[in-house]
């Protein structure tokens, strides 16, 4: 894609969205329209030093586009309500389903290729596995309103006869990395564990409330955000077959593995305290996730992923220790 093409990124003040804008800048793309809610003070550092064309509030996007007829070459729709502890489905429906439909329809109308963020939360407890096969989407049973909203949009997309010239829905697994300082409870375990070790010398992890898993042995597919934005960029440049794609490392690791790496990188004695999983999420907790990455690899993606050890080391050394942004 030409570097003078205009790219629109939603969620650009958030975690993955702001990293996407930085990555685009690094690749020489500066004609970028960033879209988000910009009132949150803790997000300012995520976008204030980026090379962009325009900053547009999420609620004003379509009026702005009408009044500023810019030809857009690509859309990364990464904005969403990602709070898994928000149980009012109406909020998720408005932001993750209805708003996403507007983005899709705009891309159809203007013939703009689109990458949008789906989620591994769509897979629920993993009863059907973690295959990014379209035949499974109708059968999936997400565990919380966030996952339901993401799956509802995926289901809607798959029955649309009118489509953008290219589209991909990316099912993000457990993403960690810089620019998540603002996320509070929804920040990654890496971020929370780092802060706990720094402040208290120990880490609190959830006990297992499942007989098949020991405390701290719950398994997740952790993926470094640098790999995520690399995949997003590859999608823009290569445009494989339209569809849903998993975005994980392809290898599940335990929370104990994860925090052991954090203690190691902080050169601190390993002390873990296991605490009860909060009751508001206990029945909606994923004990195992592992992305099947065959579809992406078969589509031609050849880059290696950061191992958990490599990703955690990079995140701590280059960002958390020095409180820097990407």
N, C-alpha and C positions, 0 to 999 in steps of 0.2 A: 504494500500500500504506500502511496506517495506520502512523504513526510509533511507535505503542505495540506493534506486532507484534514478536515475537522473531525474530531472524535468527541463524542458526548459520553461522560461518565457519571452515572448516578451513584449516590452513596459516597461521593468523593471526599467528604470530610470524615468518613468513618475509617475503620481499620483496613479492610481489603481494598476499598475504593481509593483511599489515599495512597496506598502502596502501588496500586495500578497506575495512578497518575505519575508517581515518581519513576516507575519503570518505563512508562511511555516517554517521559522527559529524557531518561538515560538513553533511550533508543533514537532520540532526535525528533520526537513528536512534541510540538509546542502549541499547536492549534487545538486546544482542548477546552470544551465547555464543561465546567464542573457543576453538579446539581446535588443539593442536599438541604437540610435545615442547618443554618449557620449560626443559630442563636447560642448553641452550647459552647461556652467559653473553653472547656477542656479539649475541644476539637480543633481550636484555632491553629495550633502548631502542626496539625496534620496537613493543612493546605496553604498556609500563609506564604511559604517560600517556593511554591510550585510555579512553573512557567505555564500559564494558561491564557486563553482568550477572554473568557467570561465566567462569572460566578452567578448562578441562577438558583433562587429558592425553589425547592421541590414543588410547592403549591402554585408557583407562578410559571412553571415551565412552558405549558402549552400556549398561554397568552404571550409569553416572551418569544417563543418560536414563531408565532404568527406575526409579531411586530418586528422580528429580526430574521428575515428570510435567508438564513445561512444554509448552504448545502452541506449536510452532514454525511461523512463517509463511513462511519461505524459507530455503534452504540454498545457500551458496556453497562448493562443495567445491574449494578451491584448493591443498590440501596434496598433496604428491607428493615422491617421490625424483627430483630433476631432474638428477642428476649424469650427464652424457653419457660420462664416462670410467669409470664403474662398469660393468664388463662381466659381473658376476655377475647373470644374469637373474633368479635366484630372489629377489633383493632387490627388484628392480623389480616382479616379479610380485606379491609380497606387499603392497607399499605402493601401487602404482599400478593394479593390477588387482583383487586380492581385496578390499582395503580399500575401493576405489571401489564394488565390487559391494555391499558392506554398506551404504554410504551410499545407493546407488540403491534397494536393497530397503527400507531404512528410509523413504525418501521415498515409495515406492510404498505401503507399509503405512499410513503416517500421512497420505497424500495431501498431501505437501509439494512445492511447486515447487522445481526444482533447476537451478542453473547449475554446471557442472563444468569444470575446466581440462583441455583436450586440448593438443596441441602441433603446431607446424609440423614437428617432427622426424618426424611420421608420414609426411611426404611423401618422405622419403629423398632421393635425388639429384634429384628433380623430373622424372623421366622422364615422368610422367603429368601434369605441370603442377601447379598449385596451386589447383585448383577444389575448393571445399567441397561437392562433389557426393557424395551417399551411394553412388552406383553405383561410385565409384572406390575406396572404402575397402577392400574385399576384395583389390584388386589392388595396393595400395601396398606398397612394400618399404623400410621404414625402415632406416637405416644403423647403428643401435646399439641395445642392449637397452632404453634409455630410450624411444626412439621406438617400438620394437616393443611395449613394454608399453602405451604410450598408444594405439597403434593397435588392440591386442587388446581394450582396454576399449571403444573406439569400435565395433568390430565386434560385441562382445557386446551393447552397448546397442541397436544397430540391429535386433537380432533378438528383443528383448524384447517380449512381448505385454502384459505388465503394466508400465505406465509411470507416472511422477509426472504430476500434472495439467498441468504444464508442465516441459519440460526443454530445455536447450541445452548442447551441448559446444563450448567455445570453443577454437579452434586458435590458441594464442598464437604469434606469430612472435618476432623478436628484441627482447625487452622490456628497456628500460633505465630507470633512475630511482632515486629515493631509497629508502632502507631495504634496500639490497643490500650493505651494508658487511660482512656476515657471510659472504658467499657464496664467498669465496676464489677458487679457479680458475674457478668457475662464474659469477662476477660479469660484468657486461657489459663490452664492449670500451671503452665510454665511461669506466667506473670505472677499469679498469686503465690506460688511456691517461692519464687525469688524474693518477693516482698516479705513473706513470713520468715524466711531464713534470715534476711537482712535485719528484721525488726525483733525477732524472738528466738532465733537460733534453731528453729524446728519447723516442721511442716505438718499441717493437718490434712489428712486424706479421709475420704468417706469410707466407713466400714462397708463391708459387703452384706447385703440383706438377701443374698441368693446363695443357696447351698452349694452351687457348682463353682463358686469363686471365693477364694480367701480374701481377707482384707488387703486392699491395695493391688490385688491381682486382676481387677477389672481391666479389660483390654479395649484400647481405642486405636484407631488409625490416625496418628498425629502427622500433620503435614505442615512444613515450614511455608510461610506466606510467599517467600521468594520463588518457590516452586509453583505456587498457585498463579501468581502474576505471569510467570513464564509460560504456563499453559494457556492462560487467557490471551497473551500476545501471540502465541503460536496459532491459536484458533483464528485470530484476525488475519494473520499472514497466510495461512494455509487453507482454511475453510474446507475441512473434511465433510463427510456426509452429515447432513442435518440430523440433530437428535440430542438425546440426553447422554451425558458423559460423567462418569465418576471422576472426582479429583481428590485423590488420597495418595498416600505413599505406597499402598498395596501391602503394607505389613503392620499388623496389629502389635502394639507393645503395651505393657502394663504401666499403671500409674507409678508403681514402685520403681520400674526401670527409669521412668521419666524423672522422678525427683532425685534418684541416685545420681543422674547426670548433672542435675543442678547443684547438688551438694559438692560434687567433684569439681565443677567449674568455679565454685566459690571457695574451694579448699577448706571445707567445713565438715565437721563430724556429722554423720547421718543420724538425725533424730526425727522419727515419724510418729505422730499421734493420730490414731484412727478415731474418727467421730461419727456419730449417727448421720446418715443421709437425711437432710431436711424432709419432713413429711410431705411438703407440698410438691416435691419432685420424686419421692421415693418410688412410687408406683409407675413413674414415667421415665425411669432411668435405663439407659442403654448400657448393658454389661459387656457387650462385645460389638465392635464394628471393624470391618476390614474391607476396603474397597477392592473390587475386582477391576484391575486396570488394563485388562486385555483389549477392551474396545478402543481405548485411547491409543495404545501401542500399535494395534492393528491399523489404526487410522494414519499412522506414520510418525507419531510422537516418539522421538528417540532420546531425549535428554534424560540424564540420570537424576534421581531425586536425592535430596539431602537425607542421610540417615538421621535417626533421632539424635544420635550423638553429635553429628555435624551441625544440625539445625539448632539444637540447644546451645552449643558452644558459640555459634555465630550470634545468636540472639542476645545471649548474656554479655559476651565480650564487646560486641559492636554497638549495642543499643541499651540494654538494661543497666549495665554497670555505669555507663556515662550519661544515662537518661537522654539519649538522642533519638531523633526521628529519622524515618526513611523518606 
